[in-house]
Amino acid sequence: MKFRIAHTNINVTDLEKSVEFYGKALGLVEPRSKQAADGSYKLAFLSDEKGEYMLELTWLRDKEGRYDLGDNEGHIAFVTDDYDAAHRLHSDMGCICYENKAMGLYFIEDPDGYWLEIVPAKR
């Protein structure tokens, strides 16, 4: 019996804003989406160019306010082939929320406050 990771889900308060952020900050594209017939939810599945793993963004119509992310200890890591260019882009976007130069990594924050780790392809 074998398993593979298919996707990770996070809930967002503004789906369009989040899709735009993930596209600009990480180059993710939306190969598919889904909407409930009654409009109660919308899903956007985002992926990189390989398309082997997806980030599912879920918007819920009846959710009021921001999501409670607790201590925000969980995160999703992204590997980049051009760390310096990525750092410049994220600096320009103003979304870097934590940097550990000694470890050679940093985190960006999405519109809902989720932290995303950025690491170079080779360390």
mmCIF file of the C-alpha atoms, coordinates in Angstrom:
data_MODEL
# 
_entry.id   MODEL 
# 
loop_
_atom_site.group_PDB 
_atom_site.id 
_atom_site.type_symbol 
_atom_site.label_atom_id 
_atom_site.label_alt_id 
_atom_site.label_comp_id 
_atom_site.label_asym_id 
_atom_site.label_entity_id 
_atom_site.label_seq_id 
_atom_site.pdbx_PDB_ins_code 
_atom_site.Cartn_x 
_atom_site.Cartn_y 
_atom_site.Cartn_z 
_atom_site.occupancy 
_atom_site.B_iso_or_equiv 
_atom_site.pdbx_formal_charge 
_atom_site.auth_seq_id 
_atom_site.auth_comp_id 
_atom_site.auth_asym_id 
_atom_site.auth_atom_id 
_atom_site.pdbx_PDB_model_num 
ATOM 1   C CA . MET A 1 1   ? 0.000   0.000  0.000   1.00 0.00 ? 1   MET A CA 1 
ATOM 2   C CA . LYS A 1 2   ? 1.417   3.375  -1.027  1.00 0.00 ? 2   LYS A CA 1 
ATOM 3   C CA . PHE A 1 3   ? 0.375   6.932  -0.300  1.00 0.00 ? 3   PHE A CA 1 
ATOM 4   C CA . ARG A 1 4   ? 1.396   10.285 -1.685  1.00 0.00 ? 4   ARG A CA 1 
ATOM 5   C CA . ILE A 1 5   ? 0.592   13.752 -0.435  1.00 0.00 ? 5   ILE A CA 1 
ATOM 6   C CA . ALA A 1 6   ? -2.101  15.296 -2.639  1.00 0.00 ? 6   ALA A CA 1 
ATOM 7   C CA . HIS A 1 7   ? -2.768  18.706 -1.126  1.00 0.00 ? 7   HIS A CA 1 
ATOM 8   C CA . THR A 1 8   ? -2.777  20.901 1.940   1.00 0.00 ? 8   THR A CA 1 
ATOM 9   C CA . ASN A 1 9   ? -5.797  23.025 2.785   1.00 0.00 ? 9   ASN A CA 1 
ATOM 10  C CA . ILE A 1 10  ? -5.928  26.431 4.417   1.00 0.00 ? 10  ILE A CA 1 
ATOM 11  C CA . ASN A 1 11  ? -8.981  28.608 4.845   1.00 0.00 ? 11  ASN A CA 1 
ATOM 12  C CA . VAL A 1 12  ? -8.892  32.193 3.620   1.00 0.00 ? 12  VAL A CA 1 
ATOM 13  C CA . THR A 1 13  ? -11.098 35.241 4.076   1.00 0.00 ? 13  THR A CA 1 
ATOM 14  C CA . ASP A 1 14  ? -10.684 36.680 0.563   1.00 0.00 ? 14  ASP A CA 1 
ATOM 15  C CA . LEU A 1 15  ? -10.135 34.015 -2.087  1.00 0.00 ? 15  LEU A CA 1 
ATOM 16  C CA . GLU A 1 16  ? -9.316  36.347 -4.971  1.00 0.00 ? 16  GLU A CA 1 
ATOM 17  C CA . LYS A 1 17  ? -6.799  38.309 -2.889  1.00 0.00 ? 17  LYS A CA 1 
ATOM 18  C CA . SER A 1 18  ? -5.144  35.080 -1.743  1.00 0.00 ? 18  SER A CA 1 
ATOM 19  C CA . VAL A 1 19  ? -4.961  33.593 -5.252  1.00 0.00 ? 19  VAL A CA 1 
ATOM 20  C CA . GLU A 1 20  ? -3.359  36.836 -6.446  1.00 0.00 ? 20  GLU A CA 1 
ATOM 21  C CA . PHE A 1 21  ? -0.849  36.823 -3.559  1.00 0.00 ? 21  PHE A CA 1 
ATOM 22  C CA . TYR A 1 22  ? 0.209   33.202 -4.114  1.00 0.00 ? 22  TYR A CA 1 
ATOM 23  C CA . GLY A 1 23  ? 0.551   33.839 -7.837  1.00 0.00 ? 23  GLY A CA 1 
ATOM 24  C CA . LYS A 1 24  ? 2.705   36.925 -7.393  1.00 0.00 ? 24  LYS A CA 1 
ATOM 25  C CA . ALA A 1 25  ? 4.757   35.782 -4.395  1.00 0.00 ? 25  ALA A CA 1 
ATOM 26  C CA . LEU A 1 26  ? 5.305   32.132 -5.325  1.00 0.00 ? 26  LEU A CA 1 
ATOM 27  C CA . GLY A 1 27  ? 4.346   31.732 -8.977  1.00 0.00 ? 27  GLY A CA 1 
ATOM 28  C CA . LEU A 1 28  ? 1.529   29.331 -8.169  1.00 0.00 ? 28  LEU A CA 1 
ATOM 29  C CA . VAL A 1 29  ? -1.225  28.872 -10.740 1.00 0.00 ? 29  VAL A CA 1 
ATOM 30  C CA . GLU A 1 30  ? -4.824  27.745 -10.359 1.00 0.00 ? 30  GLU A CA 1 
ATOM 31  C CA . PRO A 1 31  ? -5.335  24.580 -12.428 1.00 0.00 ? 31  PRO A CA 1 
ATOM 32  C CA . ARG A 1 32  ? -8.788  24.030 -10.997 1.00 0.00 ? 32  ARG A CA 1 
ATOM 33  C CA . SER A 1 33  ? -11.437 25.450 -8.738  1.00 0.00 ? 33  SER A CA 1 
ATOM 34  C CA . LYS A 1 34  ? -14.813 24.492 -7.388  1.00 0.00 ? 34  LYS A CA 1 
ATOM 35  C CA . GLN A 1 35  ? -17.810 26.365 -6.065  1.00 0.00 ? 35  GLN A CA 1 
ATOM 36  C CA . ALA A 1 36  ? -20.797 25.069 -4.115  1.00 0.00 ? 36  ALA A CA 1 
ATOM 37  C CA . ALA A 1 37  ? -24.073 25.304 -6.002  1.00 0.00 ? 37  ALA A CA 1 
ATOM 38  C CA . ASP A 1 38  ? -25.520 27.338 -3.146  1.00 0.00 ? 38  ASP A CA 1 
ATOM 39  C CA . GLY A 1 39  ? -22.467 29.639 -2.960  1.00 0.00 ? 39  GLY A CA 1 
ATOM 40  C CA . SER A 1 40  ? -21.562 28.516 0.556   1.00 0.00 ? 40  SER A CA 1 
ATOM 41  C CA . TYR A 1 41  ? -17.939 27.830 -0.332  1.00 0.00 ? 41  TYR A CA 1 
ATOM 42  C CA . LYS A 1 42  ? -15.343 28.296 -3.051  1.00 0.00 ? 42  LYS A CA 1 
ATOM 43  C CA . LEU A 1 43  ? -12.162 26.296 -3.508  1.00 0.00 ? 43  LEU A CA 1 
ATOM 44  C CA . ALA A 1 44  ? -9.060  27.234 -5.463  1.00 0.00 ? 44  ALA A CA 1 
ATOM 45  C CA . PHE A 1 45  ? -6.399  24.596 -6.019  1.00 0.00 ? 45  PHE A CA 1 
ATOM 46  C CA . LEU A 1 46  ? -2.962  26.125 -6.579  1.00 0.00 ? 46  LEU A CA 1 
ATOM 47  C CA . SER A 1 47  ? 0.119   24.353 -7.842  1.00 0.00 ? 47  SER A CA 1 
ATOM 48  C CA . ASP A 1 48  ? 3.634   24.916 -9.067  1.00 0.00 ? 48  ASP A CA 1 
ATOM 49  C CA . GLU A 1 49  ? 4.788   24.067 -12.580 1.00 0.00 ? 49  GLU A CA 1 
ATOM 50  C CA . LYS A 1 50  ? 5.234   20.373 -11.735 1.00 0.00 ? 50  LYS A CA 1 
ATOM 51  C CA . GLY A 1 51  ? 1.650   20.037 -10.523 1.00 0.00 ? 51  GLY A CA 1 
ATOM 52  C CA . GLU A 1 52  ? 2.405   17.112 -8.230  1.00 0.00 ? 52  GLU A CA 1 
ATOM 53  C CA . TYR A 1 53  ? 1.138   18.760 -5.059  1.00 0.00 ? 53  TYR A CA 1 
ATOM 54  C CA . MET A 1 54  ? -1.549  21.379 -4.506  1.00 0.00 ? 54  MET A CA 1 
ATOM 55  C CA . LEU A 1 55  ? -2.410  24.040 -2.012  1.00 0.00 ? 55  LEU A CA 1 
ATOM 56  C CA . GLU A 1 56  ? -6.178  24.163 -1.575  1.00 0.00 ? 56  GLU A CA 1 
ATOM 57  C CA . LEU A 1 57  ? -7.544  27.555 -0.545  1.00 0.00 ? 57  LEU A CA 1 
ATOM 58  C CA . THR A 1 58  ? -11.051 27.429 0.915   1.00 0.00 ? 58  THR A CA 1 
ATOM 59  C CA . TRP A 1 59  ? -13.358 30.407 1.257   1.00 0.00 ? 59  TRP A CA 1 
ATOM 60  C CA . LEU A 1 60  ? -16.484 29.966 3.388   1.00 0.00 ? 60  LEU A CA 1 
ATOM 61  C CA . ARG A 1 61  ? -19.347 32.408 2.837   1.00 0.00 ? 61  ARG A CA 1 
ATOM 62  C CA . ASP A 1 62  ? -20.629 32.272 6.405   1.00 0.00 ? 62  ASP A CA 1 
ATOM 63  C CA . LYS A 1 63  ? -17.250 32.762 8.110   1.00 0.00 ? 63  LYS A CA 1 
ATOM 64  C CA . GLU A 1 64  ? -17.060 36.066 9.897   1.00 0.00 ? 64  GLU A CA 1 
ATOM 65  C CA . GLY A 1 65  ? -13.755 37.663 10.829  1.00 0.00 ? 65  GLY A CA 1 
ATOM 66  C CA . ARG A 1 66  ? -10.231 36.316 10.608  1.00 0.00 ? 66  ARG A CA 1 
ATOM 67  C CA . TYR A 1 67  ? -9.219  32.749 11.316  1.00 0.00 ? 67  TYR A CA 1 
ATOM 68  C CA . ASP A 1 68  ? -7.562  31.988 14.657  1.00 0.00 ? 68  ASP A CA 1 
ATOM 69  C CA . LEU A 1 69  ? -4.094  30.758 13.717  1.00 0.00 ? 69  LEU A CA 1 
ATOM 70  C CA . GLY A 1 70  ? -3.080  30.216 17.332  1.00 0.00 ? 70  GLY A CA 1 
ATOM 71  C CA . ASP A 1 71  ? 0.646   30.670 17.742  1.00 0.00 ? 71  ASP A CA 1 
ATOM 72  C CA . ASN A 1 72  ? 1.099   30.210 13.986  1.00 0.00 ? 72  ASN A CA 1 
ATOM 73  C CA . GLU A 1 73  ? 3.673   27.488 14.598  1.00 0.00 ? 73  GLU A CA 1 
ATOM 74  C CA . GLY A 1 74  ? 2.715   25.467 11.516  1.00 0.00 ? 74  GLY A CA 1 
ATOM 75  C CA . HIS A 1 75  ? 3.901   26.510 8.086   1.00 0.00 ? 75  HIS A CA 1 
ATOM 76  C CA . ILE A 1 76  ? 4.371   25.404 4.497   1.00 0.00 ? 76  ILE A CA 1 
ATOM 77  C CA . ALA A 1 77  ? 7.896   25.493 3.036   1.00 0.00 ? 77  ALA A CA 1 
ATOM 78  C CA . PHE A 1 78  ? 8.733   26.502 -0.533  1.00 0.00 ? 78  PHE A CA 1 
ATOM 79  C CA . VAL A 1 79  ? 12.069  25.872 -2.239  1.00 0.00 ? 79  VAL A CA 1 
ATOM 80  C CA . THR A 1 80  ? 13.329  28.452 -4.719  1.00 0.00 ? 80  THR A CA 1 
ATOM 81  C CA . ASP A 1 81  ? 15.984  28.131 -7.390  1.00 0.00 ? 81  ASP A CA 1 
ATOM 82  C CA . ASP A 1 82  ? 16.856  31.846 -7.033  1.00 0.00 ? 82  ASP A CA 1 
ATOM 83  C CA . TYR A 1 83  ? 16.878  32.770 -3.368  1.00 0.00 ? 83  TYR A CA 1 
ATOM 84  C CA . ASP A 1 84  ? 18.250  36.299 -3.890  1.00 0.00 ? 84  ASP A CA 1 
ATOM 85  C CA . ALA A 1 85  ? 15.604  37.189 -6.495  1.00 0.00 ? 85  ALA A CA 1 
ATOM 86  C CA . ALA A 1 86  ? 12.881  35.705 -4.303  1.00 0.00 ? 86  ALA A CA 1 
ATOM 87  C CA . HIS A 1 87  ? 14.098  37.718 -1.312  1.00 0.00 ? 87  HIS A CA 1 
ATOM 88  C CA . ARG A 1 88  ? 14.086  40.927 -3.384  1.00 0.00 ? 88  ARG A CA 1 
ATOM 89  C CA . LEU A 1 89  ? 10.551  40.220 -4.630  1.00 0.00 ? 89  LEU A CA 1 
ATOM 90  C CA . HIS A 1 90  ? 9.235   39.496 -1.149  1.00 0.00 ? 90  HIS A CA 1 
ATOM 91  C CA . SER A 1 91  ? 11.033  42.540 0.281   1.00 0.00 ? 91  SER A CA 1 
ATOM 92  C CA . ASP A 1 92  ? 9.413   44.698 -2.408  1.00 0.00 ? 92  ASP A CA 1 
ATOM 93  C CA . MET A 1 93  ? 6.029   43.138 -1.596  1.00 0.00 ? 93  MET A CA 1 
ATOM 94  C CA . GLY A 1 94  ? 6.577   43.862 2.109   1.00 0.00 ? 94  GLY A CA 1 
ATOM 95  C CA . CYS A 1 95  ? 5.584   40.333 3.120   1.00 0.00 ? 95  CYS A CA 1 
ATOM 96  C CA . ILE A 1 96  ? 8.758   39.103 4.858   1.00 0.00 ? 96  ILE A CA 1 
ATOM 97  C CA . CYS A 1 97  ? 7.787   38.546 8.490   1.00 0.00 ? 97  CYS A CA 1 
ATOM 98  C CA . TYR A 1 98  ? 10.821  36.701 9.855   1.00 0.00 ? 98  TYR A CA 1 
ATOM 99  C CA . GLU A 1 99  ? 14.336  36.053 8.639   1.00 0.00 ? 99  GLU A CA 1 
ATOM 100 C CA . ASN A 1 100 ? 17.045  33.731 9.940   1.00 0.00 ? 100 ASN A CA 1 
ATOM 101 C CA . LYS A 1 101 ? 20.193  34.664 8.039   1.00 0.00 ? 101 LYS A CA 1 
ATOM 102 C CA . ALA A 1 102 ? 22.303  32.154 9.964   1.00 0.00 ? 102 ALA A CA 1 
ATOM 103 C CA . MET A 1 103 ? 20.090  29.323 8.698   1.00 0.00 ? 103 MET A CA 1 
ATOM 104 C CA . GLY A 1 104 ? 19.693  30.874 5.242   1.00 0.00 ? 104 GLY A CA 1 
ATOM 105 C CA . LEU A 1 105 ? 15.902  31.063 5.252   1.00 0.00 ? 105 LEU A CA 1 
ATOM 106 C CA . TYR A 1 106 ? 13.049  33.454 5.795   1.00 0.00 ? 106 TYR A CA 1 
ATOM 107 C CA . PHE A 1 107 ? 9.287   33.481 6.114   1.00 0.00 ? 107 PHE A CA 1 
ATOM 108 C CA . ILE A 1 108 ? 6.654   35.478 4.272   1.00 0.00 ? 108 ILE A CA 1 
ATOM 109 C CA . GLU A 1 109 ? 3.128   36.113 5.519   1.00 0.00 ? 109 GLU A CA 1 
ATOM 110 C CA . ASP A 1 110 ? 0.064   35.702 3.318   1.00 0.00 ? 110 ASP A CA 1 
ATOM 111 C CA . PRO A 1 111 ? -3.020  37.982 3.509   1.00 0.00 ? 111 PRO A CA 1 
ATOM 112 C CA . ASP A 1 112 ? -4.577  35.817 6.250   1.00 0.00 ? 112 ASP A CA 1 
ATOM 113 C CA . GLY A 1 113 ? -1.460  35.639 8.404   1.00 0.00 ? 113 GLY A CA 1 
ATOM 114 C CA . TYR A 1 114 ? -0.208  32.190 7.410   1.00 0.00 ? 114 TYR A CA 1 
ATOM 115 C CA . TRP A 1 115 ? 3.590   31.935 7.448   1.00 0.00 ? 115 TRP A CA 1 
ATOM 116 C CA . LEU A 1 116 ? 5.343   30.415 4.431   1.00 0.00 ? 116 LEU A CA 1 
ATOM 117 C CA . GLU A 1 117 ? 8.993   29.382 4.672   1.00 0.00 ? 117 GLU A CA 1 
ATOM 118 C CA . ILE A 1 118 ? 11.334  30.209 1.792   1.00 0.00 ? 118 ILE A CA 1 
ATOM 119 C CA . VAL A 1 119 ? 14.495  28.149 1.439   1.00 0.00 ? 119 VAL A CA 1 
ATOM 120 C CA . PRO A 1 120 ? 17.116  27.943 -1.322  1.00 0.00 ? 120 PRO A CA 1 
ATOM 121 C CA . ALA A 1 121 ? 17.266  24.812 -3.480  1.00 0.00 ? 121 ALA A CA 1 
ATOM 122 C CA . LYS A 1 122 ? 20.758  24.082 -2.188  1.00 0.00 ? 122 LYS A CA 1 
ATOM 123 C CA . ARG A 1 123 ? 22.071  25.024 1.232   1.00 0.00 ? 123 ARG A CA 1 
# 
